[in-house]
């Protein structure tokens, strides 16, 4: 770590990442240490841009989110706690103004906290003059939101679970231009999921299949890593699709007590999610080689080779038939980057 002359203000951009091998369940909730390694890809068209400004004239920290409804009640508090982590590294006491904007909806199965805390980590460090390397920045981002550590490196990324704060971080497997694949993200509903990923992680161990899934992951991680490096789309797609089903099976069998009654598990899928999944199976049977994966939400991510993207979009549009689904096409992206200062319009006249 180097401490340079403080910039005072900095803007960073980071992308959401899509996990191909999922992280589901925590070994340490305080440090966001996962129970297993995970592998992901940064999504080119799902990004967050965050500006952090530290100033001696500020009497308190202030967090402003633009263009998106805040779905997490303690978002500002989490953001300020993360600023405290950055301030503690260099002994700073300055208060900060944080302004952030994402171009995609939150809490629907796209990793908004990942891009958010990755961008926040880099912008806050730069504003205070901290020059962290990729590993150090990944460790810092992970403490704000576990999957944020995967949005720091470029392209295809593996998060090493580790056993303590210093050994749990992400690194690049392959750069963005390594492989011509795309992810067609289909947002079938903007309705906020009833159970957060955080609660899903906390309940994961209650599933009778949790430990069995962990036993299968070393082989799956090896298979997915090898498929990426060898650009083996068929092997990759099959492992990724089976892994998504495996992770959601844990969620669906993680029982919980609710004030209104007992639930057998968490169901992130909607009827439209399942409808699209079944159609993807049909498309593949008909010769269009595509696969699906899902994070903790109803959004379906269709993994395709670049040559098939137009066919996938056409097939989705025929199925959608005016129901208001949103489609986002993503290719592998760079990780967190400093960008020129953004002129935000907050609607507050200043």
Residue pairs with C-beta under 8 A, 6 or more apart in sequence:
1 89
1 130
1 131
1 132
1 133
1 136
2 130
2 131
3 90
3 129
3 130
3 131
4 129
4 130
4 131
5 129
6 54
6 127
6 128
6 129
7 126
7 127
7 128
7 129
8 53
8 54
8 55
8 127
9 51
9 52
9 53
9 54
9 127
9 341
10 51
10 52
10 122
10 123
10 124
10 126
10 127
10 338
11 49
11 50
11 51
11 52
11 123
11 338
11 339
11 340
11 341
11 342
12 49
12 50
12 118
12 119
12 120
12 121
12 122
12 123
12 126
12 336
12 337
12 338
12 339
13 47
13 48
13 49
13 50
13 119
13 336
13 337
13 339
14 47
14 48
14 50
14 114
14 115
14 116
14 118
14 119
14 122
14 148
14 151
14 152
14 335
14 336
14 337
15 42
15 43
15 44
15 46
15 47
15 48
15 115
15 151
15 333
15 334
15 335
16 42
16 43
16 46
16 47
16 48
16 104
16 110
16 111
16 112
16 114
16 115
16 151
17 40
17 41
17 42
17 43
17 111
17 114
17 115
17 147
17 150
17 151
17 157
18 40
18 41
18 43
18 110
18 111
18 183
18 185
18 293
18 295
18 301
18 330
19 38
19 39
19 40
19 111
19 147
19 150
19 293
19 295
20 39
20 40
20 41
20 224
20 236
20 239
20 240
20 243
20 293
21 36
21 37
21 38
21 39
21 40
21 217
21 220
21 221
21 224
21 239
21 240
21 243
22 38
22 243
22 244
22 246
22 247
22 295
23 34
23 35
23 36
23 38
23 146
23 147
23 159
24 35
24 200
24 201
24 204
24 213
24 247
24 250
24 251
25 34
25 35
25 36
25 201
25 204
25 205
25 210
25 250
26 32
26 33
26 34
26 35
26 146
26 201
26 202
27 33
27 34
27 35
27 161
29 201
29 202
31 142
31 143
31 164
31 165
31 168
32 142
32 143
32 145
32 146
32 168
33 161
33 162
33 163
33 164
33 165
33 168
34 146
34 159
34 161
34 168
35 161
35 204
35 214
36 161
36 214
36 217
36 221
37 158
37 159
37 160
37 161
37 217
37 221
38 147
38 150
38 158
38 159
39 156
39 157
39 158
39 159
39 173
39 221
39 224
39 225
39 228
40 147
40 150
40 156
40 157
40 158
40 159
41 155
41 156
41 157
41 183
41 332
41 333
42 150
42 151
42 154
42 155
42 157
42 176
42 332
42 333
42 334
42 335
43 110
43 183
43 185
43 328
43 330
43 333
44 176
44 330
44 331
44 332
44 333
45 103
45 104
45 328
45 329
45 330
46 102
46 103
46 104
46 110
46 111
46 115
46 185
46 328
46 330
47 102
47 103
47 104
47 115
47 333
48 100
48 101
48 102
48 103
48 112
48 115
48 116
48 118
48 119
49 100
49 101
49 102
49 119
49 339
49 342
50 98
50 99
50 100
50 101
50 116
50 119
50 120
50 123
51 98
51 99
51 100
51 123
51 341
51 342
51 344
52 83
52 96
52 97
52 98
52 120
52 123
52 124
52 126
52 127
53 96
53 97
53 127
54 92
54 94
54 95
54 96
54 127
54 128
55 94
55 95
55 96
55 97
56 94
58 94
58 95
58 96
58 97
59 95
60 95
61 79
61 80
61 83
61 95
61 96
61 97
61 98
62 95
62 96
62 97
62 98
63 75
63 76
63 79
63 80
63 98
63 100
64 97
64 98
64 99
64 100
64 344
64 346
65 75
65 100
65 101
66 99
66 100
66 101
66 344
66 345
66 346
67 101
67 102
67 103
68 101
68 102
68 105
68 106
69 106
71 106
71 107
71 192
72 78
72 106
72 107
72 196
78 144
78 145
79 98
79 120
81 144
82 117
82 120
82 121
82 124
82 143
82 144
83 96
83 98
83 120
83 124
85 140
85 143
85 144
86 92
86 121
86 124
86 125
86 128
86 130
86 140
87 93
87 94
87 128
89 125
89 128
89 130
89 140
90 128
90 129
90 130
92 128
94 128
96 124
96 127
98 120
98 124
99 342
99 344
99 346
100 116
100 119
100 120
101 342
101 344
102 112
102 115
102 116
104 110
104 112
104 328
105 112
105 187
105 190
106 112
106 113
107 192
107 193
107 196
107 297
108 187
108 189
108 190
108 191
108 192
108 193
108 297
108 298
108 299
109 193
109 268
109 294
109 295
109 296
109 297
109 298
109 299
110 185
110 187
110 295
110 297
110 299
111 147
111 151
111 295
113 144
113 145
113 147
113 148
113 197
114 145
114 147
114 148
114 150
114 151
115 148
115 151
116 145
116 148
117 141
117 144
117 145
117 148
118 141
118 148
118 149
118 151
118 152
118 335
118 336
119 336
120 144
121 137
121 140
121 141
121 144
121 148
121 152
121 336
122 137
122 152
122 336
122 337
122 338
123 338
125 131
125 132
125 137
125 140
126 338
132 140
134 152
134 153
134 171
134 172
134 335
135 169
135 171
137 152
137 336
138 149
138 150
138 152
138 153
138 169
138 170
138 171
139 149
139 165
139 166
139 168
139 169
141 148
141 149
141 151
141 152
141 336
142 148
142 149
142 159
142 168
142 169
142 170
143 165
146 201
147 159
149 159
149 168
149 169
149 170
150 157
150 159
150 170
151 335
151 336
152 170
152 335
152 336
153 170
153 171
153 172
153 335
154 172
154 175
154 176
154 333
154 334
154 335
155 172
155 173
155 174
155 175
155 176
155 177
155 178
155 332
155 333
155 334
155 335
156 172
156 173
156 174
156 175
156 178
156 179
156 228
156 332
157 170
157 171
157 172
157 173
157 335
158 170
158 171
158 173
158 221
158 225
159 168
159 169
159 170
160 167
160 168
160 169
160 170
160 171
161 168
162 168
162 169
172 335
173 225
173 228
173 229
174 228
174 229
175 332
176 331
176 332
176 333
176 334
177 332
178 228
178 231
178 332
179 228
179 231
179 332
180 305
180 306
180 307
181 233
181 303
181 304
181 305
181 306
181 331
181 332
182 303
182 304
182 305
182 306
182 309
182 329
182 330
182 331
183 301
183 302
183 303
183 304
183 329
183 330
183 331
184 301
184 302
184 304
184 309
184 312
184 313
184 316
184 327
184 328
184 329
184 330
185 299
185 300
185 301
185 302
185 327
185 328
185 329
185 330
186 276
186 299
186 300
186 301
186 302
186 316
186 325
186 326
186 327
187 299
187 325
187 326
187 327
187 328
188 270
188 272
188 273
188 276
188 298
188 299
188 300
188 323
188 325
189 270
189 272
189 298
190 326
191 270
191 298
193 268
193 296
193 297
193 298
195 266
195 268
195 296
196 296
197 295
197 296
199 256
199 266
200 251
200 254
200 266
200 268
200 296
203 251
203 254
203 255
203 256
203 266
204 210
204 250
204 251
204 254
205 254
206 254
206 255
206 256
207 249
207 250
207 251
207 253
207 254
207 265
208 253
209 249
209 250
209 253
210 250
210 254
213 246
213 247
213 249
213 250
216 246
220 239
220 242
220 243
223 235
223 239
224 236
224 239
224 240
224 243
226 232
226 235
227 233
227 235
227 236
227 239
228 236
233 289
233 305
234 289
236 291
236 303
237 289
237 290
237 291
237 303
238 291
240 291
240 293
240 303
241 291
241 292
241 293
243 293
244 292
244 293
244 294
248 268
248 269
248 294
251 265
251 266
251 267
251 268
251 296
252 264
252 265
252 266
252 267
253 264
253 265
254 265
254 266
255 262
255 263
255 264
255 265
256 262
256 263
256 265
256 266
257 263
268 294
268 296
268 297
268 298
269 277
269 294
269 298
270 298
272 298
272 323
272 325
273 294
273 298
273 299
273 300
275 319
276 292
276 300
276 316
276 319
277 292
277 300
279 315
279 319
280 290
280 291
280 292
280 300
280 302
283 290
283 312
283 315
284 290
284 291
288 308
288 311
288 312
288 315
289 304
289 305
289 308
290 302
290 303
290 304
290 308
290 312
291 302
291 303
292 300
292 301
292 302
292 303
293 301
293 303
294 300
294 301
295 301
302 312
302 316
304 312
306 331
309 329
313 327
313 329
316 325
316 327
317 327
